[in-house]
């Protein structure tokens, strides 16, 4: 035990470890123990000061009895930690080890079950709000949020056309298939959508889940002082992956690299890693939380992806990095898996770290923040939008591509047009490579569509604006409005 404690003293305080000098502030000690029990467990060592010097406890047996009585009298439901005395040299410390509890949420009796619940956030204990308390109860009872039915709705409240488009003609989404996917569930003798189904394909998702969208921002520099561009992504969750990628590409650029046999264009941002991170955020977001959407912030040196929701009880950041995975939203995860947006169960974060190392990028960082988790993907070289620099040219190219998208959507808002008519409307002399890429991206996104989908190469072929394209045009600022705004933030 002495050797184990000496090793513990070398570790920093964190999600599962905290040091206290004594029991002079029992309320703070109890908050820590409650937070450990509601989160991933942990170890509290009493008799160590802030400088990590072992001061010991004056009366070990009396202090051991006191902490046991405090726990029994102050915490509900009953908590049964492992309390031990350990000797370090001539001093004795008190070690209280708490395990993840199946009786959560635990709370301080003096504060009550609504105000006395605490969870562990990094190296601090945070008071839990109503949504988080409900999440703790559901997880203890084995109830899954996105599998819960919405009896006030009918299958007609789902955009099944969009779902069928994504699954393709080879998978017919009849009631049996929708039930198998847990998009529908029998409730009181009829089929009703699950919360996961509404999150994925709900026609009025915003009405029931007002924060289930994605906020994207491109900032100048390495902080949120100046915002250059922003977008709100309200597409169905599977479509949101492409929409987010399109925003990131708009502010990146390509460089040519020549191998032994061919020329290869390489993006200035690691798109494969970012796609994995985006999917991970959409699948593991805690959609029961209120007050914040998923946020993606593109800085000169990195891209931060912030997902609402704390780690599930029993999980730590170290677990995530080592490949341990627990699925918060199995309905959403199942659909993403069926659509091949997830390659392999539980390997997303581990693959992000492995690919970053393979590409020679700085190691990504996972940070627990007040609203949930932040995953930071660092770039090999800064992508600046400073006037005059070489990086500016590439960033301008990406921004011009986004401006061209806006112009195409605006032209099609007046009616269907051929490719040649669009070229003329854009003031181009021919179908440039950028024009062709923009058309493909808009088609992939579902914002525009062929008027003759069965004859893509027909000389009579035109492009039309879809309903999704109309929505995108209505909410996105035009290129002329994309000016730098100081002191503006995406959240």
N, C-alpha and C positions, 0 to 999 in steps of 0.2 A: 504493500500500500504506500509506503514512504517513497519508493522509487516512482510509482505512478503519479503521486502528487508533485514530485519534483519536476516530472515531465510536463504536468499540467501547468505549472508556474511559468514555463517557457512559452506557452501558447497565449495569443492575444485574446482579449475578451471578444465575444461574438454571440452568434445566435444561440449557442448551447453552452456558453461558459461565462461566468461572472464572479468577480471577487468582491468581498466586503470586509472592512476592517473589523466590525463588531456588530452587535445587535442593537445598537443605540437608536436606529431608525427601523423598527420592525415592519412598518407599513411598506417601505421600499423592498425589504427582503421578501415579504409576502407577495407583492406585485410580481417580483421576478419569478417566484415559484409557480404562481398561477400562469404566467406567460409561458414558462417552460412546459407546463402540463398541457396547455392549449395549442402548443406549436410542435416543436420537434424534440421535446425533452431537453434536459440540460443538467449542468452541474454547478452548484453554488458553493464556493469555498469561503468560509468565514474565518478571519484571522490573517488576512493579507491586505496591505494598504495599497493606495493608488500607484505607488512606485514599485509595486510587486515585492515589497519587503515583508517577510513573514513576521508578524507581530504576535501571532498566536492568540488564544482565548485564555482569560485569567482562570476561570473555573470550568474546565472542560465538561465534567459530568453535569454540573448545574446548567450550563449553556445548552448541552444536548437535550436535557429535559425541557428547558424553556422553549427551544425551537419546535420540539415535538408538540408541546401544548399550544403554541401559537398556531401551528398548522391545523391542529384538530379543532381549535376554537374559532378560527378566523376564515377558513376556506371551505366552500361547498361547491359541488358535492365532495364527499370525503376524499382527501388526497393521501396516498400512502407512499411517500418517498423513502428512499434508502438513506438513513442518517448514520454517519460513521465519524469516529475520531481518528486522526492521522498525525503521526509525529514527524516533525522535520527538525532534526537536530535536537535541541532541548525544548522546543516549542511544540504546541499541539494546535492543530487547526480542526475546524468542524466542516465536514463535507456532506452536503445535502444533494443527493442525486434524484432527479425527477424524470420519470419516463412518460412518453406520449400517452395520454389517457383516452380511454374509450368512453369515459363519463363526461367529456367536455360538452359544453363550456363550463370550466371551473370559474369561480368568482369570489371576490372578497365579500363576506357576509355583511360587513358594516356598510357596504356601498350598494348591495343588492344585485340581483341577476341582470339588470339592465345597464347598470353603470360600473359594476365591479369586475367586468371581464377584461383581461389583458392578454395580449399576444406578443410574441417576440419579433421585433423588427431590427435586424442586424444585432447590435450590441445593446439595444435599449428595449424597454417594455412599453408597449403602446396600448392605450385604452381602445377597446373594440367598439365600433358602432353597431347599430341594429342589423345592417346587412351582413356584416362579418359574423355577428353572433348567430344569425340564422344559418350562415354557411357552416359554422362549427357544429351546430345541431344536426344539420343534414348529413355532414360527413360522419358524425358519430353514429347516426341511425342507418347509414348506408343508402340514404336517399340522394339521387343524382339530379342536379338542377335541370339540366337540359333534357332529361327524360320525363319530367313532370308534365302532366297534361294541361291543356288550356281549354276547359269545357265550355267556355263562352264562345269559342270559335268553331268553324267548320272547315273541312278540307278545301272548300272554295276560297278560303282566306289565304291559301298558299299559291304562289306563282309557279304552278306545276309546269307551265310551258317553259319557263326558264330552267327548271330542274331537268326536264326532259332534254332540252337543248344541251345541257352540260353532260348528261349521261349518254346521250347519243341514241340512235335508233336501235342498237343491239340490246338495250336494257329498257324494257317497257315498265314504266312506273305506274302500275295499277295499284289498287288498294292493298293487295297482298305484298307487293314489293315495298310500298311505303310503310307498311306495318313492320316488315322485316328490318327495314332501315331505322325503325323507331321514329319515323317522321309522323306517323299516325299511331294513335293508341286508343283502344276501346275503353270508353268511360261512360258508365250508366247506359249501356246498351247501344251506344253509337260511336263512330270513329271521330276523334277530334285530334287536332294537331298537338304535338308536343312543343315545349318551349324551344327545343333545339330546332324543330322544323320552322318555327316562326323566325328564329334568329337567322337561319340559313336562307329561307325562301319566302318569308312573310310579306304579303303585299303591303301591310301597314306595320312593319317592324318598328318604326320610330314611335308609333303610338304606345306600344307595349314595352319597348326597350329603347328609351330615348337616347341612351349613351352608347348604343351598339353601332358605332361608326368609327371611321379612322380620320384623324387630323394629321395632315402632312405639312411640313414647313421647311423651306430652304433659308438658312440664316447666313449672313456674312460673318466670317470669322469663326471663333470657337465657342461662342456663347449665344444667348438669346437676346442680345441687345438690339440687333437690326435684322428684320426679316425681309427677305428679297422676294419670296413668292410663297403662296400657301394654297392648299386645296382641301376640300372635304370629300371623303369617299363614303358614299352611302349605298354602293352596289351590294347585291347579294354577296354573302361572305366569300364563296368560291371565286366570283368575279372580282372581288376587291383585291385579290392577289395581283392580277394583271394591272388593275388600275393604279395600285401603289407603285409597281415596277415602272409603269409609264411615267409617273411623276418623278421618280428617282432618275430615270434615264434622261428626262428633260433637262436635268441640271448636271449631267455627266457628259463625257465625251469619249470618243474612241481614238486609239492610237494604233498605228500599223506595226506589227512585229513580223519579221521574216524568218521562217524556219528553213530547214534543208530543202523542202519541196514546194512550199506555198506561203502565201501572205495571209496573216491572220490579224483581224481587228480585235483589240483588247479594250474593254471598258475601263474607265478610270475608277470605277467602284466595283467591288466583288459581287456581281449580280447573283451568282449561285449561292453564296453564303447568305446574302440578304433575302433571297427568296425563301430559304429555309427558315430564317429568323422571322419573316413576315408570317409564314404559315404557322410557325410555333406560337406566335402571339395571338393569331386569330383562333387557334384551336384551344389554347390554354387560358384565354382571358376569362376573368370572372364576370360574366354578364349580369350577375345578380347585384353587383355593386352599382351605385348611382353617383353621378357627379363628374365623371371623366371618361372620355373615349380612349381608344388606343391612339397613341401619339408617336409619330415618326418625325424626327428632327434631323435634317441633313446639314451638318456643319462642314467647315473646310477640311477638317482632319478626321471626321468620324460620322457615323450615322447612329443615332440613339433610337431604339425602339422600346417604348414604354407600354406595358400591358397591365391593366387594372387587375387586382387580385393578388393577395399574398400567397406564398407557397402553401400547398396543402399540408395539413398536420402530419408531422413525421418527416417532412422533406427539408433539406438544406440546400444551399447553393452548391456545396461540395458534392452532394448526391447528384444534382443535375449535371455537373461537369463530368462526373464519372459514368454517366449513362443511365442512372436510375431514373425512371419515369413513372408518374402516376397521372392518368388522364382525367382532367377535370370535367371535360365535356365529351363523353363517349359518342353521343349522337353526331355532333359536329365532326369529331375525329373519324368516325366511320364513313361519313359522306366524303370527307377529304381523302380518305384512303381509297375509296371506290373510284374517285375521280383522279387518282394517281398524283394528287398534290402532296401526299405523304408516301415516302418510299418504303419505310420500314418502321414499325412501331417502336417508339421509345428511343430512337437513335438521333433525333434532330439536333439537340444541343451538342452532343458528343461529336457529331459530324461537322457542326459549325466550327468547333475548336480544332478538329483535325485538319479541316480544309484550310483554315487560316494559317496553321503551321506549315502546311504543304505549300501555300502560296507565298510564304515568307512575310506574312502580315503580323503586326503586333497581336498579342493574345487578346481576344475579346474579353470584356468585363461584364459580369452580372452583378447588379447592385440592387439590394432591397431598398425601396423608397416608400414614402408615406402612402402612395396610392397603389403600389404593387411592386413590379419588377422592371428594371431597366437593363436592356442588353445593348452594349456599346460595341459596334463593329468599327475598327480603326482602319483607315486607308493607308496604302503603301506610301503615297505622296499626297500632299494637300491638293484639293481641288478648289481653287480660289475663284472668286468673281470680282477681284480687284481690277480696276480699270487699267488697261495697258499691258498687263503681264501676260506671259504665254499661256497660263492656265485660263485667262479670261476668254481667249478665243474659243477654247473648247466649251467652256460654260455657256458662252453666248450661242454657240452652235446648238447646244441642247435647249436653251431657252427659245431660240428661233424655231426649233422643231415643235415646241409646245405652242408657240404663237401660230404656226402653220396649222396645227390641229384645230385651234380655235377658229381660224378663218374658214377652214373647210366645213366645220360644223355650222358656222354662220351662213355660208353659201348654200348649204343643203337645207337650211331651215326654210328657204323660199321654195323648195321643190327639188326633185331628183335631177341630177346632172351627170353627164358623162365625164370620163377622166380628162378629155381634152377641154371641156368646158370649165372644169375645176382648175386646170393649169392656167387657162386664160384668166379666170377670176382671181387667181393668186398673183397674176402679173409675171408668170414664168414663161420662158421661151420654149421649154420642153419638159418632159417628165423626168425630173432629176432623181437622183438616188434618194435624196432626203424626202421628196414627194412620195416615192414608192414605199419607203419605210413607214412614213406617216399613215398612208392609206392602209397598209397591212396592220399597223398597230391599232388603228381605229376599228378595222374589221374584227381583229382578234378580241378587242374589248367589247364588241357588240354595240358600239355607238353608231356605226353606219352599217349598211347591208347592201347586197346586190339587189337590183330590181329583177334580175333574171338569175336566181341562185343556181339553177340547174345548168346554166350556160355561162360560166364565168368569163369565157373568152369571146363571147358574142360581140359583133361590131355594134349591136344595139344596147349593149350593157351600160347601165347607169348605176349611180350610188344614191341611196336614200338615207335620210336621218331616221334612226330608230327612236323608240320611246326613251331608252336609256340615254341616247345621244341628246335628246331634247332636255332631259333632266340635267345632264352634264353641262350643256350650254347655259342653262338657266342659273346654275350655281357657281360656275367658274368665271373669274374675272377675265376680261379680254386682255390681250397682250399690251394694249396701250395703257391699261390700268395697273399693270404690274410695275409699280415704282417702289423704290426702297422706302419703307416706313420705319422710323425710329421708334424705339420703346414699344414695339408691338410684339406680341408673343402668341404662339399657338396654344398656350395654356400654362 
